[in-house]
């Protein structure tokens, strides 16, 4: 019997071969919050009948079914590959480094067509019985990463789902040993020419958001109120912000001149083997700052927050590199 509160909750993931077709979860990431929920659109018959004061219950129908919500979690040193693949788009096979236990995943920005997940939520009743809410056809519409002084690297995932299936058996969650979060003490920020970026001083907080706009309203006849797989319908949007102490004018000058710079945000953890370390790295070939000039608010150290957008440099694509002991996604 489970615990009758959020302490007994779980989330399980599996990659789908066909959009909206259930696959039993095999990965169980730890999470902080989940608002993933079933959504329905209803229509009520409004025919007039002499003397009738209320709409007839039997004439209410469900015309559309879907799911949506967010899942928040810390970015861990294991089990993140499937999530990264789902919103970055490239099909990735971890590459073993020399003959060690370290495996590198390189998730380059690509179309997300054909990438969907089954996400199974275990939600406890107060009795300790854990109910099953299985969402199929899950597409990650956006992913926002953030880390600040003294904190963990976290990610908030915005999810669109084709629907929910409550007839499946709740999978037994299992968690690998050696799980650990990436955190501020491991964080570095670099800017400069692509491939030769140098470390920036004074950085206190960074956030980066990937948005993958998709047509999530593809409801057609002959589909029993469920939708077809969402498809990309706009340019990918990469935005972010850097909060810093005003130790130099390098980034501020770029904001003024509208100059571009490559941007690397990385977390380097313990050694896995040889020279290979647990790594999470976001690489943006060029960013441009939009706003955030330094202002004086009183006696405190000046702390400008510069917002930026990620763009295409004509050659290199944004990528997320992830080094772990995961042999597969």
Secondary structure, DSSP 8 states (H G I E B T S, - for coil): ---SSGGG-EEEEEE-SSTT------B----SEE--EEEEEEEE-----TT--S--GGGEEEEEEEEEEEEEEE-BSSS-HHHHHHHHB-----EE-TTSS-EEEEEEB---TT--EEEEEEEE-TTS-EEEEEEEEEEEEEEEEEEETT-B-EEEEEEEESEEE-SS--------TT--B-BGGGEEEEEESTTS-EE-SSEEEEEEEEE--EE---B-TTSTT-B---EE-S--EEEEEEEE--S-SHHHHHHHHT--EEEEEEEEEEEEETTEEEEEEEEEEEEEEEE------SSS----EEEEEEE--SS---EEEEEES-S--
